[in-house]
Amino acid sequence: MNAIEIARKMETDAIKFYTEAARKTGYPAGTKMFETVTEDEKRHLEIVNKLIKGLDVQIQDVHPMENIKTVFEKMKDEMMEKVEATSDELEAFKIAMEMEKEGLDFYRKLMTEAKSEKEKALFKKLAGEEEQHYNIFSNTYNFLQDTGNWFMWDEHSIVDGGTPWA
């Protein structure tokens, strides 16, 4: 199996996993998050399929972190309620983090092996999106594990009086 076929399998597996995770999670923002990332992975799969077919691929400027922020802003009231994540939901976020880390590492590797600048730019873009997905899942995992401390560290308000950290 060549690198592009491996990428196709990785994206297909991610779509299946995130679709199932969205269906199973009881945390509404988590459901929306998995659904949003699933759409990103579907777009990645479409790009990989075009590469396999030798078609010209256009690189869209997509920002997963901004999309998730929009989802969270719409669900702010629901998110402020105490969240009791099940161990299965926490495990799903851990698996998602591992999958995104593998994708990030894989696309970075392809980036160094790219034969053209266009391929290099494409793999760099995909790696960047996978890194944003990783950060989304990591932040959510940390939030679900310890909501109170997550807010403290996210806002930097208690320890340092609100001064931005370097």
C-alpha positions in Angstrom: 0.0 0.0 0.0 1.5 3.4 -1.0 1.4 6.5 1.1 -1.7 8.0 -0.6 -3.7 4.8 -0.2 -2.6 4.8 3.5 -3.9 8.4 3.7 -7.2 7.2 2.2 -7.6 4.5 4.8 -6.7 6.8 7.6 -9.3 9.4 6.5 -11.9 6.6 6.0 -11.2 5.2 9.5 -11.4 8.7 11.0 -14.8 9.3 9.4 -16.2 6.0 10.7 -14.9 6.6 14.2 -16.0 10.2 14.5 -19.5 9.5 13.1 -19.9 6.7 15.7 -18.5 8.9 18.5 -20.9 11.7 17.6 -23.8 9.2 17.7 -22.7 7.8 21.1 -21.7 10.8 23.1 -24.1 12.3 25.5 -22.3 15.7 25.7 -24.1 18.0 23.1 -21.0 20.1 22.3 -19.0 16.9 22.0 -21.5 15.6 19.5 -21.3 18.8 17.4 -17.5 18.7 17.6 -17.3 15.1 16.3 -19.8 16.0 13.5 -17.8 19.1 12.5 -14.5 17.2 12.5 -16.2 14.4 10.5 -17.0 16.9 7.8 -13.3 18.0 7.7 -12.2 14.4 7.4 -14.7 13.9 4.5 -13.1 16.9 2.7 -9.6 15.3 3.4 -10.8 12.0 1.9 -12.1 13.9 -1.2 -8.7 15.5 -1.6 -6.9 12.2 -1.2 -9.2 10.5 -3.7 -8.5 13.3 -6.2 -4.8 12.7 -5.8 -5.2 9.0 -6.4 -7.1 9.8 -9.6 -4.4 12.2 -10.7 -6.8 15.1 -10.6 -5.8 18.7 -9.8 -6.5 19.5 -6.2 -7.4 22.9 -5.0 -6.4 23.8 -1.4 -9.2 25.4 0.5 -8.5 27.8 3.3 -10.3 26.0 6.2 -9.9 26.8 9.9 -11.2 23.9 12.1 -10.6 25.8 15.3 -12.7 28.7 14.2 -15.5 26.3 13.1 -15.5 24.7 16.6 -15.5 28.1 18.3 -18.6 29.0 16.3 -20.3 25.7 17.4 -19.3 26.4 21.0 -20.6 30.0 20.9 -24.0 28.8 19.7 -24.1 26.2 22.6 -22.6 28.4 25.3 -25.5 27.9 27.8 -25.5 24.2 27.4 -21.7 24.1 27.9 -21.8 26.0 31.2 -23.8 23.2 32.8 -21.9 20.7 34.8 -20.7 18.0 32.5 -20.3 14.5 33.7 -18.4 12.6 31.0 -18.6 8.8 30.9 -15.3 6.9 30.8 -16.4 5.8 27.2 -16.6 9.5 26.2 -13.3 10.3 27.7 -11.8 7.3 25.9 -13.3 8.4 22.6 -11.5 11.8 23.0 -8.2 10.0 23.9 -8.6 7.8 20.8 -9.4 10.9 18.7 -6.3 12.6 19.9 -4.2 9.6 19.0 -5.7 9.4 15.5 -5.1 13.1 14.9 -1.5 12.8 16.1 -0.9 9.9 13.7 -2.5 11.9 10.9 -0.4 14.9 11.8 2.9 12.9 11.8 1.9 11.1 8.6 1.1 14.3 6.6 4.3 15.9 7.9 6.3 12.9 6.6 4.5 13.1 3.2 5.3 16.8 3.2 9.1 16.1 3.4 8.7 13.4 0.6 6.6 15.5 -1.7 7.7 15.7 -5.3 6.3 19.1 -6.1 5.7 22.4 -4.2 1.9 21.9 -4.8 2.0 18.5 -3.1 4.1 19.9 -0.3 1.6 22.8 0.3 -1.3 20.3 0.3 0.3 18.0 2.9 1.3 21.0 5.0 -2.3 22.2 4.9 -3.7 18.8 5.9 -1.1 18.5 8.7 -2.2 21.9 10.0 -5.8 20.8 10.1 -5.0 17.6 11.8 -3.0 19.6 14.4 -6.0 21.8 15.0 -8.2 18.7 15.4 -5.8 17.4 17.9 -5.9 20.6 19.9 -9.7 20.6 19.8 -9.9 17.1 21.2 -7.2 17.7 23.7 -8.9 20.8 25.1 -12.2 19.0 25.2 -10.7 16.0 27.0 -9.1 18.3 29.6 -12.3 20.2 30.0 -14.4 17.0 30.6 -11.8 15.6 33.0 -11.6 18.7 35.2 -14.0 21.5 34.2 -13.0 23.9 37.1 -9.3 23.8 36.5 -9.8 23.9 32.7 -11.5 27.3 33.1 -8.8 28.5 35.4 -6.0 27.6 33.0 -7.9 28.7 29.9 -8.7 32.1 31.4 -5.4 32.6 33.3 -7.4 34.5 35.9 -6.7 33.0 39.3 -2.9 32.3 39.2 -1.7 35.5 37.5 -4.5 38.0 37.9 -5.4 37.8 34.2 -2.0 38.8 32.7 -1.4 37.1 29.4 1.3 34.5 29.5 4.2 34.6 27.1 
